[in-house]
Amino acid sequence: MSTKHAILGVLMQCPSHGYRIKKIFAPFISKDGLNDGQIYPTLTQLEKEKLVRKELVHQEKSPNKKTYSITDLGREEFLRWLTGPDDETDPVKYDFFMQYSFLRKCNFFEHLSLDERVAKLESQIEAAQQKILEYERIREEMRERNLSEYKLKIVEFGIETQRLRIRWATDLLAAEHGKNRRSRVVKMQARPKNPQVTERSTSSRGTRKPMGKEG
């Protein structure tokens, strides 16, 4: 989703100022959120394109506040984007690979020891569990604010994605533990027998007298 259409989408709800736009949509734009260097130049460009209208709101004890509202032309552009095919598919073939940076490291796991791989997978499971708790908290806050069911469904998509991440990491972790068990078995089988036990048992067999031939 482009910053341009994210801003227009917020203004479709009601007129707003830059800080509110940043607060509402920052988590949906990028990992680091939106910064002033993204919002205000975009708002300026939207104003030049006559997609938004700026109004100065006088304030007694603080600088005048710039409030933006969407124009009829801006509504047309937003609805063109919303109803069209733009941003509905990712042109990158392995988009999931780009989304989860951990997969880049997983691609080179053969260079890690077994213990190191296990530790990283366990850390991923814990991180996903924490993320689910965070999303569930956000979902409850959204319900309290009576936000639309579609916004709730977006958060629930995030919850299901983290659950899939846990299942994937758990399966891989089980495979790693299986490798560890097989490695121990191989080591035990390759361990040399105690030479003293072998010599004693051989000596004992050599001195045993045949039955029925005593004396």
N, C-alpha and C positions, 0 to 999 in steps of 0.2 A: 504494500500500500504506500503510495507516495505521500509526502508531507502535505502537498497541495490539496489532495482530496481528503486527507484526514482533517485538515483545518476546515474545509468546506463542510464536511460531515458534522463537525461540532457546531458550526454556525447555522446548520439546518435546524438545530434544536432551538437555539436562541442566540441573540447577540452576546458577544463575549470579548474579553480582553486577552492579551497574549499569555499572561500567567495561567489563567484558567484553562486555556487550550492546551498548554504544556502539561498541566496537572492531569487533565482528563485522558489525553491520548498518548502521553509519553511511554507507558509500558507496552503499547501495541506497535510502536514504530521501530524501536531498536533496543538492544540490550542496555545501552547507556542512556536511553530516553532521548527527549528532545532538548536542545539547548537554545539559548537566545539567538545564536548565530544561524540557526535553522528556521526558527519561527518568524522572526521579524523581517528578514529579507524576503521570505515567502509571502508574508502578509503584504509587504510593499509591492511585490510583483503582482499579487492578486488584485490589489487596488488599481495598479496601472492597467490591468486587463479588464477592469470594471466588473470583476467577479465579487468583490466585497466593497463595502463602504465604511470609511472611518469617521468616527465622531469623537470629538474631545469633550470629556465630561469634567466639569469644573469641580475641584475639591478644595475645601478651605484650608486644611492643615497638611496637605501633601500635594505633590505635583499633579497636574491634570492627567486624567486617565484616558487612554485611547481605547475606545470600544469599537469593535468591528461587527458588522452585520452583513449577511449575504444578500446579494442583489438578485433580480430575476434572472440575469444572465448567469450568475453563479449557480443558481438552482438548476438551470438547464445543463450546465457543465457537470455538476455533481450527479444528476440523474442520468446523464449520458454515460458517465463512468460506472455508476451503480448498475445500470441495466445492461451495459455492454460486457464484452469478454475480457477486458483488461484486468490484469492482476488476479485472474482466477486459476491460472496454472503457472508453475515455475519453469522457466526455460532451462534451468540447470537439471541435467539428467539425474544426478544423485543429490537432490535437494536436501534429503534427510542427512546426508553426510556433511553438508555445509552448515546445517542447523545445529548439529550436536558436535561441538569441537572435540569431545572425548573420543569420537570415532576416528579422528585423525591419529591419535595416539594408539588406539586399538589396532590400527592398520599395521603397526610395527611391534606388536606385542611379543613376537618371537625373540626380540632382543632383550627381553626382561626375564628375570628369574621367575620361577613358579610362585614364590612367596610375594614377589613384587606385583605380579598379575592379580593374585588373589586380593591383595590389599587394595589395589585400585578398583577392582570390581565391587568389593564391599563398601568402599567409599562412595561409589556411584549409587548403590542401592540406598544408602543412608541419605544422600543428597536428594534423591527422588522422593523419598518418604517425607523429608522436610518440605519439599516443594508442594507435595499434595496437601499437607497441613496448611501451608500458606494460601493455596488456591481455595481450599475449603473455607478459610476465614474470609477471603475476599468475596466468595460466593454468598456467604451469610450477610455480609455488609451490603451487597448489591440487592439481596432480597429485602433487607430492611429499608432500602431506599426506593423500593418498588421499581427497579429498572426492568427493562423489557426482557422477555424470556430469551430473546436471541442473544443478548449480552450474557445471560446466565449460561447459555449453551456453549458460548465460546470458552468460558472458564471451565466448564465440564469437559470440553474437548481437551483442554490442558491437563486436567486430572487424569483422563483416560490415557493420554500420551505418557504421562509419568508412570502410570501402572504398567503400561507396555514396556517402558524402559526398565522397570523393576523385574518383570518376567524375563526379559531378554538377558539382563545381567545375572539373574539367579540361575538361569539355564547354563550360561557360560561358566559361572562359578562352580556349578555342580560338575561340569566337564573338567574343570581344572582340578577339583578335588579327586575326581576319578583318575586323572593322570598321576596325582600324588600317591594314591593307593597302589596303582600299578607299578610305579617306580619303586616303592618300598618292597613289593613282592619280588621284583626282579633283583633287587639288591640282596634280599634274603636268600634267593635261590643261587645267586652267584657267590655267596659267602663260602670260603673253604671250610671243610669239616675239620674238627679238632684232631690233629695228628696223634695226640696221646690216646684219645679214645679209640681211634682206628687201630693203633699199634697194640693196645691192650686187648681189644676184641679179637684181633688176628692171632695174638699170642695164646689167648685162651682157647681159641678153636684149634690151635696146633698141638696143645698138650692134652686135649680131651682124649680119654681112652675109649676105644670101641666097646660097645656093650657086649657082654657075653664072653669077653676074652681077658678077664682079670686074672692076675697072678702069674 
